[in-house]
Amino acid sequence: PLIQSILDCIEHNLDQTLSVDLLADRFFVSKYHLSREFQRLVGTSVHRYIVQKRLVMAKQMLSAGRPSSEVYQNCGFGDYSNFYRAFKAEYQISPKDYVLRLKENAYREDPLPKRLRERQ
């Protein structure tokens, strides 16, 4: 129940400052206990989990056409350089190139569904 509560807290506060210390204080446990249990039950560190959740949210926002300057702020990254480094490390592509690739793929796709193309 402790780790599930922490996961819920992270999920609902991705845009806020989050750290092992803050979570440990909020849930009245030692940061060492929290870190060990989180790693054991979730399979990754608290910090890594938070970054990955923020990056998934950022990818969704970029895909929806939101500008990078808005995305990094709404996803809890302190500044654009931290966002850029994390995004590039996780996805091996910059946020800008990711958006460009999305646009390129949108133009390449045939607007007709496959079943309609086959009839022609």
N, C-alpha and C positions, 0 to 999 in steps of 0.2 A: 504493500500500500504506500510506503514512503516513496519508492522510486516512481510509481504511477502518479502520485501527487506532484512530484518534481517534474515529470514529463508534461503533465497538464499545465503546470506553471510556466514552463519553458514555452510551450505551444501558444499560450495566451499572452506572452510578454516578449515575443521576438524583437519587437521594435524598441525595447528598453535595454538598459545596461544589465547584463546577466554575467555572473561568474560563479565559480564554485563557492567562494567566500560568501557572496550574497545569498545563494541558495541554502548553504549550510546554516547561516544565521536565521533565515526565514523559517526553516524547518527544524531548528533547534537540534542540529546534529553536528558532529565535528566534520570538517571538510575532508579529513582523511577517511572517515567511515563512509561518507557520501561518495567520495571518489571510488573507493574499493567496491562498494555495492553497485554503483552505477555501471562500472566497468564489467563486473561479474554478470549483471542481469541484462544490460543493454548491449554489451559487446564493444563499446567504444568509450572514450573519455567524455566527460561532461562538455568540455570546451569543443571538442570535435563534433559532438552531436548538435550543439547550438549553431556552430558555423554551418554545418550541412543543412540544417532546417532553414536557416536564413538564406542560404544559397538557393534552395528549392523555391522558396518564396520569391526571391529576386528573379529567378528564371521565369516564373509564372508572370510576374509583373512586366518584365521585359517583353515576353511573348504577347502580352496584352497591349503593348505599345507605349508603356510608361517610360519616360526619360530616365536615363541612368542617374541623373542628379537627384531625382525623386526616389528612385528605387533604393539607393544605398542608405538614405536617411530613414525610409520606412521599414527597412529590414534590420535596423539596429547596428549598422556599421558606423563607426565613429567618423570616418571620412572616406572620400572616394578612393584614395590609394589603398586603404585596407580592403575595401570591397573589391577593387581591381585585382589585387594580389590573390585574395581568397578565391575569386571566381576563376581566374586563370589557372591557379594551382589545381582546382577541383575539376574543371572542364577542359583544360588545355586550349582555351580560346578566350580572347578578351570579351568583355560585355558588348563592346561596339561591334566586333566581328560576329558575335552570336546573333545580334539583331540584324546585321547585314545578311547573314546566311539564312535567317528566317524569311527575310524579304525575298531573297533570290529563290528559295524553295517555293514560296507562295506563287511567284510568277511562273515557275516551271510546271507546276501541277496543272493538269488538264481540268478545266472547270466542270466538265461533264463526268458523272459517275461512270465507272467501268461498264456497268450493264447497259447504259445508254450508248456508249461508244461502240460496243459490240454490234448494236443494231444497225449502225450506219454502214 
